[in-house]
């Protein structure tokens, strides 16, 4: 089977390459959608028109996967921040036939234990959002939170009935990169850890709104906490406000008052510069 490994391209290329869907859908078409124009392709050195490769890549390795031949793979650093396990049964032998590169090519890699991978999370978030909205149209946002919350999914919604959070969470659990799902009202910014922790602290009674699910789900083999080869348990946390009883409204200083008050008029600049007014920066 002819294959090509692309090292370095436009960020839209890597986002499109993360697409998981029907076999007949070409990732090149998805990438073109992200780019807003067709992806430029050229015939490969080894296979010609039978294998088209990106014309604007930094480096492209051409090769073949050998049928019925398996090799040991790993351990390598993986996206969750740990070394992945060695695997044998699913790893075909890859024989390199040619290496193409542009003059002055830059080798692009991912240092897997460090930092977030937005080009990996964005296409996944889009897939999660679509599926969760199919279950609950009131879903407003889905956040994966990058490496710092790899198998966690954060959902915000405009809740119309008490069953909505559970249905949205169940939809998210159909992906094997999901273990824990947290559902919030639409006034919570699920991309802001401070908002998330506030809702946990004030809108959740653990004995009522935390559901532990038995290990019946297909997990991700890179999760080092698994005690089974692939099955995982799960957790759903409903951090939405109840609709069937009164709940305290949010206490908030009026926006016009906040706009009128300038801290610089009351606190000396040399003092103010040492006071963190945005605590979310602690999470950077």
C-alpha positions as CSV (number, residue, x, y, z in Angstrom):
1,X,0.0,0.0,0.0
2,X,1.6,3.3,-1.1
3,X,1.8,5.9,1.7
4,X,3.3,9.4,2.2
5,X,4.3,11.1,5.5
6,X,4.0,14.9,5.4
7,X,6.2,16.8,7.8
8,X,5.4,20.5,7.9
9,X,2.7,22.4,6.0
10,X,0.1,25.1,6.6
11,X,-1.8,24.7,9.9
12,X,-5.0,24.0,8.0
13,X,-3.3,21.0,6.5
14,X,-2.7,19.5,9.9
15,X,-6.2,20.3,11.1
16,X,-7.7,18.6,8.1
17,X,-5.4,15.6,8.5
18,X,-7.0,15.0,11.9
19,X,-10.4,14.4,10.2
20,X,-12.0,11.0,11.1
21,X,-14.9,10.0,8.9
22,X,-16.0,7.7,6.1
23,X,-13.2,6.2,4.1
24,X,-14.5,7.7,0.8
25,X,-14.1,11.2,2.1
26,X,-10.7,12.6,1.1
27,X,-8.7,14.5,3.7
28,X,-7.4,16.6,0.9
29,X,-10.9,17.9,0.3
30,X,-11.3,18.7,4.0
31,X,-7.9,20.5,4.0
32,X,-9.0,22.5,1.0
33,X,-12.1,23.6,2.9
34,X,-10.0,24.9,5.7
35,X,-7.6,26.6,3.3
36,X,-10.5,28.2,1.3
37,X,-8.9,27.0,-1.9
38,X,-7.9,23.6,-3.4
39,X,-4.8,22.0,-1.9
40,X,-1.9,22.0,-4.5
41,X,-0.7,18.5,-5.3
42,X,2.0,16.9,-7.4
43,X,2.8,13.3,-8.5
44,X,5.0,11.4,-6.1
45,X,8.5,10.4,-7.0
46,X,7.9,6.7,-6.5
47,X,4.3,6.2,-7.6
48,X,3.6,9.1,-10.0
49,X,-0.1,10.0,-10.5
50,X,-1.1,7.0,-8.4
51,X,-0.1,8.8,-5.3
52,X,-0.5,12.6,-5.2
53,X,1.5,14.5,-2.5
54,X,1.2,18.1,-1.2
55,X,3.3,20.4,-3.4
56,X,3.9,23.0,-0.6
57,X,5.1,20.6,2.2
58,X,8.4,21.0,3.9
59,X,9.3,17.3,3.8
60,X,7.4,14.3,2.3
61,X,8.5,10.7,2.9
62,X,7.2,8.2,0.4
63,X,7.0,4.5,1.1
64,X,4.9,1.4,1.3
65,X,3.1,-0.6,4.0
66,X,4.0,-4.3,3.7
67,X,1.0,-6.6,3.9
68,X,0.9,-9.2,6.7
69,X,4.1,-7.9,8.2
70,X,4.0,-6.4,11.8
71,X,6.7,-4.7,13.8
72,X,6.9,-3.5,17.4
73,X,6.1,0.2,17.7
74,X,7.1,2.5,20.5
75,X,7.4,3.6,23.2
76,X,7.2,7.2,22.1
77,X,6.0,10.4,23.8
78,X,2.3,10.8,23.2
79,X,-0.2,13.7,23.4
80,X,-1.5,12.8,26.9
81,X,2.0,13.6,28.2
82,X,3.2,10.1,28.9
83,X,5.1,7.4,27.0
84,X,2.7,5.3,25.0
85,X,2.9,1.5,25.4
86,X,4.7,-0.7,22.9
87,X,2.3,-2.3,20.4
88,X,2.7,-5.0,17.9
89,X,-0.6,-6.3,16.4
90,X,-1.6,-3.0,14.7
91,X,1.8,-1.8,13.4
92,X,2.6,-2.5,9.8
93,X,6.1,-2.4,8.5
94,X,6.8,0.9,6.6
95,X,9.5,0.8,4.0
96,X,10.8,4.2,2.8
97,X,11.3,4.6,-0.9
98,X,11.9,8.3,-1.3
99,X,12.3,11.5,0.7
100,X,11.3,14.9,-0.9
101,X,12.0,18.3,0.6
102,X,12.2,21.9,-0.4
103,X,15.4,23.9,-0.3
104,X,16.0,25.0,3.3
105,X,13.2,22.7,4.6
106,X,12.1,23.1,8.2
107,X,11.4,19.9,10.1
108,X,8.2,20.4,12.0
109,X,7.5,18.2,15.0
110,X,5.3,18.0,18.1
111,X,7.0,17.8,21.4
112,X,4.2,15.7,22.8
113,X,4.7,16.0,26.5
114,X,4.6,19.8,26.4
115,X,2.0,22.4,25.6
116,X,-1.4,22.4,23.8
117,X,-2.0,21.2,20.2
118,X,-4.7,23.5,18.9
119,X,-4.6,22.1,15.4
120,X,-5.5,18.7,16.9
121,X,-8.2,20.0,19.2
122,X,-10.0,22.2,16.8
123,X,-11.2,19.6,14.3
124,X,-12.2,17.3,17.2
125,X,-14.1,20.1,18.9
126,X,-16.0,20.6,15.7
127,X,-16.9,17.0,15.5
128,X,-18.0,16.9,19.1
129,X,-20.1,20.1,18.7
130,X,-21.9,18.6,15.7
131,X,-22.7,15.4,17.4
132,X,-23.8,17.0,20.7
133,X,-26.0,19.4,18.8
134,X,-27.7,16.5,17.0
135,X,-28.6,15.2,20.5
136,X,-29.4,18.6,22.1
137,X,-29.8,21.6,19.8
138,X,-29.2,23.9,22.7
139,X,-25.5,23.1,23.0
140,X,-23.5,26.3,22.4
141,X,-19.9,25.2,22.7
142,X,-17.6,22.2,23.2
143,X,-14.0,22.5,24.6
144,X,-11.3,19.8,24.7
145,X,-8.8,22.0,26.6
146,X,-5.7,20.5,25.0
147,X,-3.1,18.4,26.8
148,X,-4.1,19.8,30.1
149,X,-7.5,17.9,30.0
150,X,-6.9,15.3,27.3
151,X,-9.8,12.9,27.8
152,X,-12.1,15.5,29.4
153,X,-14.9,17.3,27.4
154,X,-16.5,20.5,28.5
155,X,-19.9,21.4,27.1
156,X,-22.0,24.5,27.5
157,X,-25.7,24.6,26.7
158,X,-29.0,26.5,27.0
159,X,-30.8,23.9,29.0
160,X,-34.4,23.5,28.2
161,X,-35.2,20.3,30.2
162,X,-33.5,18.3,33.0
163,X,-32.6,15.5,30.6
164,X,-30.6,17.7,28.2
165,X,-27.2,17.5,30.0
166,X,-27.3,13.7,30.1
167,X,-28.1,13.4,26.4
168,X,-25.4,15.8,25.4
169,X,-22.9,13.9,27.6
170,X,-23.9,10.6,26.1
171,X,-23.3,12.0,22.6
172,X,-19.8,13.1,23.6
173,X,-19.1,9.6,25.0
174,X,-19.5,8.1,21.6
175,X,-15.9,9.3,20.8
176,X,-13.1,7.1,22.1
177,X,-11.1,10.2,23.2
178,X,-13.8,10.9,25.9
179,X,-13.7,9.7,29.5
180,X,-15.1,12.5,31.6
181,X,-17.8,14.9,30.4
182,X,-18.7,18.2,32.2
183,X,-21.9,20.1,31.2
184,X,-22.5,23.7,32.0
185,X,-25.0,26.5,31.4
186,X,-24.4,28.8,28.5
187,X,-23.3,31.6,30.8
188,X,-20.1,29.6,31.6
189,X,-17.2,30.1,29.2
190,X,-15.9,26.5,28.8
191,X,-12.6,27.8,27.4
192,X,-12.0,29.6,30.7
193,X,-10.7,27.4,33.6
194,X,-11.8,30.0,36.2
195,X,-15.4,29.8,35.0
196,X,-15.3,26.0,35.0
197,X,-14.0,25.8,38.6
198,X,-16.6,28.4,39.8
199,X,-19.4,26.3,38.3
200,X,-18.0,23.2,39.9
201,X,-17.8,24.9,43.3
202,X,-21.3,26.5,43.3
203,X,-23.6,24.5,41.0
204,X,-22.7,20.8,41.8
205,X,-23.8,18.6,44.7
206,X,-21.6,15.6,44.1
207,X,-24.0,13.0,45.4
208,X,-26.7,14.2,43.0
209,X,-24.9,15.5,39.9
210,X,-21.9,13.2,39.5
211,X,-22.6,10.0,37.6
212,X,-19.9,7.2,37.5
213,X,-20.2,5.0,34.5
214,X,-19.1,1.3,34.4
215,X,-16.1,0.4,32.2
216,X,-18.3,-0.4,29.1
217,X,-16.8,2.3,26.7
218,X,-14.0,2.0,24.3
219,X,-11.3,4.2,25.6
220,X,-8.0,5.3,24.1
221,X,-5.0,3.0,24.5
222,X,-2.7,6.0,25.3
223,X,-4.5,6.5,28.6
224,X,-2.1,5.2,31.2
225,X,-4.9,4.8,33.8
226,X,-6.6,2.0,31.8
227,X,-6.7,-1.4,33.6
228,X,-8.2,-3.1,30.6
229,X,-6.6,-3.2,27.1
230,X,-9.1,-0.7,25.7
231,X,-12.3,-0.4,27.9
232,X,-12.7,2.6,30.2
233,X,-15.2,3.8,32.8
234,X,-16.5,7.3,32.6
235,X,-17.9,10.2,34.5
236,X,-20.6,12.8,33.8
237,X,-20.8,15.9,35.9
238,X,-24.0,18.0,35.5
239,X,-22.9,21.5,36.5
240,X,-26.1,23.2,35.2
241,X,-28.5,25.1,37.3
242,X,-31.8,23.2,38.1
243,X,-35.0,24.1,36.3
244,X,-37.4,22.5,38.8
245,X,-36.5,24.6,41.8
246,X,-35.4,28.2,42.5
247,X,-31.7,28.9,42.3
248,X,-29.8,31.9,43.4
249,X,-29.2,34.5,40.5
250,X,-25.6,35.5,39.8
251,X,-24.4,38.5,41.6
252,X,-22.8,40.9,39.2
253,X,-21.7,44.5,39.3
254,X,-23.5,46.5,36.5
255,X,-21.4,46.8,33.4
256,X,-21.8,50.6,33.2
257,X,-20.5,50.9,36.8
258,X,-17.4,48.8,35.9
259,X,-16.8,51.0,32.8
260,X,-16.9,54.2,34.9
261,X,-14.5,53.0,37.6
262,X,-10.8,53.1,36.7
263,X,-8.5,51.4,39.3
264,X,-5.7,53.8,38.3
265,X,-7.6,56.6,39.9
266,X,-7.6,54.9,43.3
267,X,-4.5,52.6,43.4
268,X,-1.0,53.9,42.6
269,X,0.4,52.4,39.4
270,X,3.5,50.9,41.1
271,X,1.1,48.9,43.3
272,X,-1.5,48.1,40.6
273,X,1.1,46.5,38.4
274,X,1.8,43.8,41.0
275,X,-1.9,42.9,41.5
276,X,-3.2,40.2,39.0
277,X,-6.6,41.3,38.0
278,X,-7.0,38.4,35.6
279,X,-6.5,35.2,37.5
280,X,-6.9,33.0,34.4
281,X,-3.3,34.0,33.6
282,X,-2.2,31.6,36.4
283,X,-3.2,28.7,34.1
284,X,-1.0,29.7,31.3
